[in-house]
Amino acid sequence: MIMKKAGLIICLLLLVGCKSKNISRDTEDLKIKKITEVNSDQQRKAYDLGKRVLETCNTSKFKPFDETEVTKSVMENTTEERLTKTCQRFRQYYGSFVDLKLDGVYKTKQETIYRYHAVYTKKVANKELRVFVNEDNLVSAIKSMDWDEKFDSQIKD
């Protein structure tokens, strides 16, 4: 029962991270590689925006994104109302959000993916946050899911 509720919560949070447009991708586009050299400004941006979303769970206040930070679809889908509904459940199950710990940075042909381990006050919380940054240096998706030690190639549908 808890897993079903957690799944529902994650689905709701996934609404936050809608992709900005459909892109036809060939197999080369889907190749993922972990990278060690990262753009520090982009990394800071991914961290700050991911943290801003999850801190909404603690404060119930969200500073809306603007067009210099995220794609139009992310901006439209990330509202204080939607986040508050999702965050109420997150706080109940995981406690308060504490911080994000960078686990890895991955690169596809079109995006850089920042994978964070989301830390909450309750020890049962084992969550992941992925922040996708496109070629225009805009966040194109923010996705929360259960943590899996193995980073899978099923990043975006």
Backbone as a ProteinNet text record, in pm:
[ID]
protein_1_A
[PRIMARY]
MIMKKAGLIICLLLLVGCKSKNISRDTEDLKIKKITEVNSDQQRKAYDLGKRVLETCNTSKFKPFDETEVTKSVMENTTEERLTKTCQRFRQYYGSFVDLKLDGVYKTKQETIYRYHAVYTKKVANKELRVFVNEDNLVSAIKSMDWDEKFDSQIKD
[TERTIARY]
83	0	87.4	194	284.2	351.2	389	453.9	358.2	228.7	131.9	118.3	115	105.3	230.8	345.4	471.1	473.2	423.8	417.1	328	215.6	124.4	189.5	259.6	328.3	431.8	505	609.5	547.7	437.1	369.6	326.5	276.8	234.9	353.5	465.1	582	640	621.4	670.8	599.4	479.5	409.2	487.8	570.2	653.6	750	799.4	905.7	858.9	771.8	728.8	834.8	857.5	955	894.6	979	931.4	879.9	930	881.8	919.5	846.8	879.3	996.3	1093.7	1212.5	1230.2	1246.1	1272.4	1418.2	1438.8	1574.9	1615	1737.2	1788.1	1870.1	1925.9	1996.8	2117.7	2178.7	2293.2	2250.8	2129.2	2078.2	2058.8	2031.8	2000.4	2122.8	2239.4	2360.7	2389.5	2416	2439.5	2579.3	2649.9	2781.4	2796.9	2860.4	2887.6	3006.6	2995.6	3103.9	3166.4	3291.4	3362.3	3383.6	3394.9	3412.2	3275.3	3237.3	3106.4	3120.5	3024.5	3015.5	2968.4	3051.2	3017.8	2896	2876.9	2758.6	2632.2	2638.9	2524.6	2494.6	2599.1	2581.9	2515.8	2558	2498.9	2352	2323.4	2185.9	2097.3	2144.2	2066.5	2040.1	2141.2	2126.5	2026.9	2045.2	1959.2	1812.5	1787.1	1647.9	1586.1	1662.8	1612.1	1582.1	1671.5	1652.9	1533.2	1516.2	1402.7	1269.4	1261.5	1138.5	1114.6	1216.3	1197.3	1182.5	1242.1	1224.4	1081.2	1008.4	866.8	794.4	842	780.8	798.6	901	924.4	853.8	847.5	799.1	659.3	613.2	486.1	487.5	605.4	619.6	716.5	676.4	757.6	778.6	904.5	936.6	927.6	831.4	813.3	938.9	955	1066.3	1040	1147.4	1129.5	1197.1	1180.6	1226.2	1377.8	1452.6	1598.4	1647.2	1554.6	1592	1543.2	1420.2	1356.6	1284.6	1249.7	1171	1028.9	957	819.9	731.3	743.7	657.3	686.4	812	845.3	788	799.4	746.8	595	525.1	379.7	334.4	411.8	371.2	418.7	503.5	555.3	486.4	375.2	299.8	303.5	282.2	281.5	170.4	54.6	-57.4	-20.8	34.8	72.8	180.1	278.9	387	336.4	246.6	195.3	122.1	40.5	-32.5	64.7	164.1	263.4	345	383.3	468.6	399.6	270.7	199.6	220.9	213	235.7	382.3	472.9	615.6	652.2	605.2	636.8	583.5	463.7	403.5	488.5	536.1	609.5	760.2	818.8	964.5	1016.7	929.4	973	1010	1086.3	1127	1243.7	1245.8	1357.3	1478.2	1595.6	1718.6	1810.6	1849.5	1945.7	1953.5	2027.5	2056.9	2205.7	2237.8	2377.7	2399	2489.8	2516.5	2576.8	2514.2	2564.2	2638.8	2597.5	2664	2606.4	2684.3	2640.6	2654	2547.2	2540.7	2509.4	2557.1	2540.4	2479.4	2375.9	2324.2	2360.9	2319.9	2351.6	2286.2	2168.6	2093.1	2081.6	2116.1	2094.8	2204.8	2215.9	2300.4	2205.9	2226.7	2139.7	2219.4	2167.7	2227.1	2145.4	2210.4	2142.9	2178	2075.6	2093.7	2023.7	2086.2	2022.5	1955.7	1821.7	1747.6	1745	1788.9	1798.6	1679.6	1611.3	1497.4	1525.2	1444.5	1467.9	1434	1338	1305.1	1398.1	1448.9	1546.2	1485.1	1350.9	1286.8	1291.9	1318.6	1322.4	1448.7	1429	1540.3	1503.4	1514	1462.6	1575	1541.7	1634.5	1566.7	1645.3	1596.1	1688.8	1629.2	1706	1668	1769.2	1748.1	1811	1728.9	1770.9	1794.9	1913	1946.3	1971	1899.8	1911.2	2028.2	2040.3	2151.1	2146.9	2028.7	2014	2039.8	2089.4	2118	1991.4	1879.5	1752.5	1715.1	1659.4	1612.6	1489.9	1496.9	1388.9	1302.9	1347.8	1268.1	1329.6	1241.3	1283.2	1199.4	1265.7	1193	1238.1	1140.6	1167.1	1125.9	1205.1	1174.8	1242.6	1208.3	1276	1421.2	1509.3	1651.8	1680.1	1763.9	1812.8	1963.1	2040.2	2185.9	2233.9	2163.4	2201.5	2130.4	2206.3	2148.3	2103.3	1974.5	1922.5	1922.6	1908.4	1908.2	1768.3	1670	1533.2	1513.3	1575.1	1575.7	1450.8	1411.7	1297.6	1215.2	1084.2	1002.3	990.8
-118.8	0	125.1	124.8	239.6	260.7	150.5	161.4	223.7	187.5	245.5	394.8	434.9	576.3	650.1	588.9	651.5	665.9	564.8	570.2	683.4	700.8	809.7	945.5	959	1084.1	1114.8	1014.3	1034	1071.4	1006.8	1041.6	1187.8	1233.5	1373	1467	1433.6	1518.8	1514.6	1401.7	1391.1	1488.3	1528.5	1627.7	1757.2	1781.4	1900.7	1897.5	1781.2	1770.9	1728.4	1802.3	1771.5	1819.1	1740.8	1784.2	1891.7	1978	2095.6	2065.3	1961.6	1926.8	1782.7	1723.2	1586.8	1591.9	1509.2	1505.5	1362.9	1349.6	1218.2	1185	1073.4	1038.3	905.5	900.3	773.2	710	592.5	522.5	600	680.3	761.7	863.2	918.1	1016.2	955.4	827.2	762.6	714	722.4	679.5	776	718.9	798.9	770.5	874.8	852.7	942.2	887.8	965.5	1055.4	1181.9	1275	1325.3	1366.2	1417.5	1568.2	1620.9	1764.9	1826.3	1915.9	1978.7	2129.9	2196	2340.5	2378.6	2446.1	2475.4	2566.2	2659.7	2746.2	2664.4	2574.5	2489.2	2394.8	2341.4	2252.2	2327.4	2447.9	2529.6	2559.1	2587.9	2616	2494	2377.1	2253.9	2229.1	2246.2	2227.7	2328.3	2455.6	2560.5	2540.4	2507.2	2490.3	2364	2255.2	2132.6	2154.8	2223.2	2252.3	2345.1	2441.5	2534.1	2457.8	2359.6	2279.8	2201.5	2131.8	2046.9	2127.3	2245.7	2328.9	2380.7	2379.2	2415	2324.3	2201.2	2107.1	2152.8	2227.8	2276.7	2409.1	2494	2630.7	2657.6	2572.8	2594.9	2725.2	2777.8	2896.8	2863.1	2899.8	2868.9	2994.1	3024.8	3135.6	3079.4	3127	3072.5	3085.6	2989.1	2992.6	3100.3	3142.8	3234.9	3176.8	3246.7	3194.8	3187	3245.2	3233.4	3110.1	3041.2	2926.1	2793.4	2791.8	2666.1	2683.7	2569.1	2573.5	2617	2656.2	2705	2598.7	2473.3	2368.9	2343.9	2349.4	2333	2450.7	2570.3	2688.9	2676.7	2631.2	2618.7	2508.4	2402	2286.4	2290.9	2383.3	2393.4	2509.9	2479	2582.4	2554.4	2657	2641.4	2545.5	2552.2	2464.1	2317.1	2285.8	2146.7	2096.8	2181.3	2141.1	2121.8	2208.5	2198.4	2066.7	2026.6	1898.9	1781.3	1781.5	1673.7	1678.3	1796.4	1812	1769.2	1784.8	1741.3	1592.1	1517.4	1372.1	1340.8	1411.6	1389.5	1412.3	1521.6	1550.6	1443	1392.3	1288.5	1161.7	1122.2	996.1	1008.9	1120.8	1133.4	1235.7	1316.9	1422.1	1546.2	1632.3	1757.2	1732.3	1809.1	1804.7	1870	1805.8	1857.8	1915.9	1834.5	1880.9	1782.2	1822.6	1737	1704.6	1578.9	1538.1	1485.7	1550.5	1512.2	1372.2	1284.6	1148.1	1131.1	1203.4	1190.8	1286.7	1311.1	1394.3	1309.2	1306	1221	1307	1263.7	1341	1252.9	1304.9	1246.5	1343.1	1313.2	1401.9	1538.9	1542.1	1666.5	1726.9	1650.9	1700.8	1657.1	1733.4	1695.3	1664	1549.8	1507.1	1510	1585.8	1592.3	1501.3	1400.7	1303	1330.6	1360.8	1392.7	1291.4	1262.2	1185.5	1289.5	1283	1379.8	1331.1	1414.8	1378.9	1439.8	1355.1	1396.8	1358.6	1410.7	1384.7	1241.6	1178.1	1039.1	945.1	846.5	753.5	663.4	647.7	563	626.8	755.2	825.1	786.7	734.7	699.4	748.3	879.2	945	1000	1016.2	1069	1185.2	1284.6	1394.9	1407.8	1407.8	1427.8	1561.6	1640.5	1770.6	1763	1784.9	1776.7	1918.1	1940.8	2071.7	2053.6	2132	2115.9	2196.4	2192.1	2259.3	2411.5	2465.6	2609.8	2651.8	2557.8	2580.4	2613.1	2553.2	2566.8	2431.8	2433.2	2308.8	2264.2	2143.7	2092.9	1990.6	1942.4	1850.6	1838.6	1813.4	1784.6	1665.3	1555.2	1432.7	1375.3	1336	1269.9	1124.3	1035.5	892.4	823	696.2	617	596.9	598.7	581.3	438.2	424.4	294.8	311.7	221.9	233.6	234.4	164.4	156.2	266.2	351.2	456.3	390.5	397.2	328.9	419.7	358.6	434.1	484.6	449	494.6	630.7	731.3	862.9	940.8	941.9	1021	938.4	950.4	879.8	957.1
0	0	0	78.8	84.4	-50.9	-117.4	-248.4	-350.7	-343.4	-435.8	-411.6	-284.8	-252.2	-296.8	-273.7	-315.6	-467.3	-537.8	-683.4	-730.6	-663.2	-697.6	-676.1	-566.7	-536.1	-643.8	-681.6	-781.8	-915.9	-949.9	-1074.9	-1075.2	-961.9	-952.8	-969.4	-908	-919.7	-1061.3	-1127.8	-1264.6	-1357.3	-1319.7	-1399.8	-1408.7	-1307.9	-1307.1	-1424.7	-1456.7	-1556.6	-1693.1	-1753.5	-1889.2	-1987.3	-2091	-2190.1	-2278.2	-2328.7	-2399.6	-2539.3	-2602.9	-2735.5	-2764.7	-2857.6	-2898.5	-2994.9	-2970.3	-3053.4	-3102.8	-3231	-3286.4	-3255.7	-3188.8	-3147.8	-3209.3	-3260.3	-3307.3	-3194.7	-3218.3	-3111.4	-3062.2	-3147.2	-3104.9	-2999.7	-3014.9	-2919.5	-2781.7	-2773.2	-2646.8	-2570.9	-2632.7	-2562.8	-2449.7	-2335.1	-2215.4	-2165.8	-2130.6	-2071.3	-1949.9	-1849	-1729.2	-1760.6	-1721.3	-1751	-1622.2	-1633.4	-1516.1	-1525.3	-1646.9	-1663.1	-1684.3	-1593.5	-1604.4	-1599.2	-1657.4	-1653.9	-1513.6	-1436.9	-1297.3	-1284.7	-1378.8	-1374.8	-1399.7	-1496.7	-1526.8	-1409.7	-1349	-1234	-1118.2	-1092.8	-986.3	-1016.9	-1142.9	-1184.7	-1163.2	-1203	-1184.9	-1036.6	-954.6	-810.1	-752.1	-785.3	-729.2	-767	-893.4	-936.4	-878.5	-872.7	-810.2	-663.2	-596.3	-453.6	-432.5	-521.1	-509.1	-514.6	-603.9	-614.1	-485.3	-435.9	-318	-189.5	-182.6	-63.4	-51.2	-161.3	-155.9	-56.8	-43.4	50.7	195.2	223.7	359.7	387.2	285.1	307.4	252.6	162.3	90.2	11.3	-14.8	-98.2	-211.3	-332.8	-449.5	-532.7	-561.1	-650.9	-793.1	-871.2	-1006.6	-1091.9	-1181.8	-1276	-1380.9	-1448.4	-1560.8	-1684.9	-1796.4	-1925.9	-1938.7	-1845.7	-1850	-1775.2	-1706.3	-1624.4	-1681.9	-1730	-1770.3	-1903.2	-1964.4	-2086.9	-2054.2	-2155.9	-2138.5	-2073.3	-2115.7	-2059.4	-1911.3	-1872.3	-1729.9	-1651.3	-1707.2	-1639.7	-1621.1	-1724.4	-1717.9	-1622.7	-1613	-1532.5	-1388.1	-1355	-1219	-1150	-1086.2	-1016.4	-866.7	-788.8	-643.3	-600.4	-666.4	-632	-652.8	-768.1	-797.9	-701.6	-678	-588.7	-446.2	-401.4	-264.5	-243.6	-340.1	-329.5	-319.3	-404.9	-402.9	-274.5	-234.1	-116.1	12.8	21.4	141	163.4	56.9	68	94.9	28	49.5	195.7	253.9	394.7	486.5	455.6	538.6	537.8	421.7	410	434.8	393.9	397.4	497.6	552.8	644.2	565.8	627.4	563.4	468	360.7	266.8	331.8	317.3	376.4	268.8	170.8	71.1	-44.5	-147.3	-262.5	-263	-288.3	-300	-441.9	-514.8	-653.4	-657.5	-737	-751.8	-883.4	-984.6	-1113.2	-1215.1	-1319.4	-1430.2	-1555.7	-1633.5	-1751.3	-1872.3	-1986.8	-2109.4	-2216.1	-2281.7	-2403.6	-2514.6	-2633.5	-2744.7	-2726.5	-2661.3	-2653.4	-2513.9	-2409.1	-2274.3	-2179.4	-2071.3	-1959.1	-1844.3	-1779.3	-1670.3	-1540.2	-1444.4	-1311.4	-1221.7	-1165.9	-1080.7	-934.8	-857.1	-716.2	-628.2	-515.5	-409.1	-319.9	-310	-228.7	-84.5	6.6	148	223.2	298.6	381.3	526.2	618.4	760.4	799.8	736	769.3	694.1	765.1	707.1	600.1	599	498.2	359.6	352.9	224.1	148	29.8	-57	-196.9	-215.2	-334.7	-420.9	-547.4	-646.7	-717.1	-753.5	-834.9	-954.5	-1073	-1195.4	-1256	-1286.7	-1349.1	-1488.2	-1590.1	-1729.4	-1781.7	-1839.3	-1895.1	-2044.9	-2126.7	-2271.6	-2328.3	-2461.1	-2529	-2514.1	-2484.1	-2465.1	-2320.5	-2240.1	-2098.5	-2018.2	-2060.7	-1989.1	-1930.1	-1810.1	-1750.9	-1829.2	-1886.8	-1970.8	-1898.2	-1782	-1701.9	-1563.2	-1466	-1329.2	-1287.1	-1254.2	-1222.3	-1088.7	-1009	-881.5	-894.4	-836.4	-841.7	-725.2	-705.7	-603.6	-645.2	-547.2	-573.4	-616.6	-717.7	-763.8	-781.2	-721.6	-730.4	-875.3	-961.4	-1100.4	-1180.1	-1244.3	-1327.7	-1457.2	-1484.2	-1602.9	-1724.7	-1839.4	-1963.3	-1997.9	-1919.4	-1945.8	-1881.4	-1937.2	-1876	-1907.9	-2029.9	-2073.6	-2169.2	-2158.7	-2257.5	-2383.3
[MASK]
+++++++++++++++++++++++++++++++++++++++++++++++++++++++++++++++++++++++++++++++++++++++++++++++++++++++++++++++++++++++++++++++++++++++++++++++++++++++++++++

